[in-house]
Amino acid sequence: MISKSINLKETAYEHIKELMLGGKLKQDVIYSERKISTEIGVSRTPFHAALQQLEQDGYIDILPSRGFMLRKLDYQDIVETYEVRSAVEFYCAYALARDYQKGEGADTVAALKETLDRQRAIADTQGDIEEFMNCDLKFHTLIVNYKKNQTLRYAFLSHIYKIKHLANNSLEHEGRVERTVQEHQGMLDAIVKGDVDQLLAATMLHFDNSQALDLEDLKNSQTL
């Protein structure tokens, strides 16, 4: 039987992650352990255990007697996140491209086209950047979910905060929204054609360009 404390720890862990993914927690802000544990109705012991797990997973830093704050991603965090994305997403995109040539995966390709069309419309009208970011995450999640491989999906989801944070940062650069649409189109074209070499090139171009911007941001922050 799973103990109540373990359930409460998991509840607190997922709640804090939802706050992070929803942009409710900000960088450089110290958050009160007591305040948030009270807000969600979880006692201090399982709440602190959740924080320790989040720290171990690389999401936060615990500040003894002060609270916790979001961890600032360093060079290794950025590079490793993009390495995981490249490996997982290329393989899943390759599986989709292979299956599409056999008449399978049409629903996923249609969903990718619809998501990309929405991104293009937002880019063309300089619309809601938050909606664009949500579409960006949806585009990549559709690719990962296609394979229905729980291990690959877990590898992607375990980095989801870092993925979303880094993607959002890179999309703030001038011209990045428009280039993202072009790069997504390159990936989708390769999937539809079943061209593995083009797919690899398009996938790596997309991630290399995003990573370069995030590393540039990191360098600039360190020189301030």
C-alpha positions in Angstrom: 0.0 0.0 0.0 1.3 3.5 -0.9 1.6 5.6 2.2 -0.3 8.9 2.5 3.0 10.8 2.9 4.2 9.5 -0.5 0.9 10.5 -2.1 1.2 14.0 -0.6 4.8 14.3 -1.8 3.7 13.4 -5.3 0.8 15.9 -5.1 3.2 18.7 -4.1 5.8 17.7 -6.7 3.3 17.8 -9.5 1.7 21.0 -8.3 5.1 22.8 -8.2 5.9 21.6 -11.7 2.5 22.8 -12.9 3.3 26.2 -11.5 6.7 26.2 -13.2 5.3 25.1 -16.6 2.5 27.6 -16.3 5.0 30.4 -15.8 3.6 31.1 -12.3 7.1 30.8 -10.8 9.8 33.3 -11.9 13.5 33.3 -12.0 15.4 35.1 -9.3 12.5 35.0 -6.8 12.7 33.2 -3.5 9.5 31.3 -2.7 8.4 30.5 0.8 8.1 26.8 1.5 5.6 27.4 4.3 3.4 29.7 2.1 3.1 27.3 -0.9 2.7 24.2 1.3 -0.2 25.9 3.1 -1.8 27.0 -0.2 -2.0 23.5 -1.5 -2.8 21.9 1.8 0.3 19.7 2.1 2.1 19.5 5.4 5.8 20.6 5.6 7.3 17.1 5.7 6.0 15.7 2.4 6.2 19.2 0.8 9.9 19.4 1.7 10.4 15.9 0.3 8.9 17.1 -3.0 11.3 20.0 -3.0 14.2 17.7 -2.4 13.1 15.6 -5.4 12.7 18.7 -7.6 16.2 19.8 -6.6 17.6 16.4 -7.4 15.8 16.5 -10.8 17.5 19.9 -11.5 14.4 22.1 -11.4 15.1 24.2 -8.2 17.6 25.2 -5.6 16.7 24.9 -2.0 17.9 27.8 0.2 18.1 26.6 3.8 15.9 28.7 6.1 14.9 30.9 3.2 12.8 28.8 0.8 13.5 27.8 -2.8 14.0 29.3 -6.2 14.1 28.1 -9.8 17.4 26.8 -10.9 19.2 28.8 -13.5 20.2 26.6 -16.3 23.9 26.4 -17.0 25.9 25.4 -20.1 25.6 21.7 -19.3 21.8 21.9 -18.7 21.3 23.6 -22.1 23.5 21.2 -24.1 22.2 18.1 -22.5 18.6 19.2 -22.9 19.1 19.7 -26.7 21.0 16.4 -27.0 18.0 14.6 -25.4 15.6 16.4 -27.7 17.6 15.7 -30.8 17.9 12.0 -30.1 14.3 11.5 -29.0 12.6 13.7 -31.6 14.6 12.6 -34.6 13.9 9.0 -33.9 10.1 9.6 -33.4 10.0 11.8 -36.5 11.9 9.1 -38.5 9.3 6.5 -37.3 6.5 8.8 -38.5 8.2 9.5 -41.8 8.7 5.8 -42.4 5.1 4.9 -41.5 3.6 7.8 -43.5 5.1 6.2 -46.6 3.1 3.1 -45.8 -0.1 5.0 -45.4 0.1 5.3 -41.6 0.3 8.3 -39.3 -1.9 10.5 -41.4 -3.7 11.9 -38.4 -0.4 13.0 -36.8 0.8 14.6 -40.0 -2.5 16.4 -40.3 -2.2 17.6 -36.8 1.3 18.8 -37.4 0.1 20.7 -40.5 -2.7 22.3 -38.6 -0.4 23.4 -35.7 2.2 24.7 -38.2 -0.5 26.7 -40.1 -1.5 28.3 -36.8 2.1 29.2 -36.0 2.5 30.7 -39.5 -0.7 32.8 -39.0 0.5 34.1 -35.7 3.9 34.9 -37.1 2.4 36.7 -40.2 0.2 38.9 -38.0 2.7 39.3 -35.1 0.0 37.8 -32.9 0.0 36.3 -29.4 3.6 35.1 -28.7 2.3 32.9 -25.8 0.0 31.1 -28.2 2.9 30.6 -30.6 4.9 29.1 -27.8 2.1 26.7 -27.0 1.9 25.7 -30.6 5.6 25.2 -30.7 5.5 22.8 -27.8 2.4 21.0 -29.3 4.3 20.5 -32.6 7.2 18.7 -30.9 5.0 16.8 -28.5 2.9 15.4 -31.4 6.1 14.0 -32.9 7.2 12.4 -29.6 3.8 11.0 -28.8 3.4 9.4 -32.2 5.8 6.5 -31.4 3.8 5.5 -28.3 7.1 4.6 -26.6 6.7 5.3 -22.9 10.5 5.4 -22.3 11.1 8.0 -25.0 8.1 9.9 -23.8 9.4 9.9 -20.3 12.8 11.2 -21.4 11.0 14.1 -23.2 8.6 14.9 -20.3 11.4 14.7 -17.7 13.0 17.6 -19.5 9.7 19.5 -20.2 10.4 22.4 -18.0 13.8 23.0 -19.4 12.5 22.4 -22.9 9.8 25.0 -22.5 12.0 27.5 -20.7 14.7 27.3 -23.3 12.3 27.4 -26.2 10.5 30.4 -24.8 13.8 32.2 -24.3 15.0 31.6 -27.8 11.7 32.7 -29.3 12.1 36.1 -27.7 15.0 36.8 -30.2 14.1 39.0 -33.1 13.3 37.0 -36.2 13.3 33.7 -34.3 9.5 33.2 -34.6 9.6 33.4 -38.4 12.7 31.1 -38.6 11.0 28.6 -36.4 8.1 28.4 -38.8 10.5 27.8 -41.6 12.4 25.1 -39.7 9.3 23.3 -38.7 8.2 23.4 -42.3 11.5 21.8 -43.3 10.9 19.0 -40.7 7.4 18.4 -41.9 8.3 18.4 -45.6 11.0 15.7 -44.8 8.5 13.6 -42.9 5.9 13.8 -45.7 8.6 12.9 -48.4 10.1 10.2 -46.2 13.5 11.7 -46.8 15.6 10.6 -43.8 18.7 12.7 -44.7 16.6 15.8 -45.1 14.8 15.1 -41.8 18.1 14.7 -39.9 19.4 17.9 -41.4 16.2 19.8 -40.7 15.9 18.5 -37.1 19.5 19.3 -36.2 19.3 22.8 -37.9 16.3 23.6 -35.8 17.8 22.5 -32.5 21.3 23.9 -33.3 19.8 27.3 -34.0 17.8 27.3 -30.8 20.7 26.1 -28.7 23.0 28.7 -30.1 20.6 31.5 -29.0 20.2 30.0 -25.5 24.0 29.7 -25.1 24.3 33.3 -26.3 21.8 34.4 -23.7 23.8 32.5 -21.0 27.0 34.1 -22.1 25.5 37.6 -22.0 24.0 37.0 -18.6 27.4 36.0 -17.2 29.1 39.1 -18.5 26.5 41.5 -16.9 
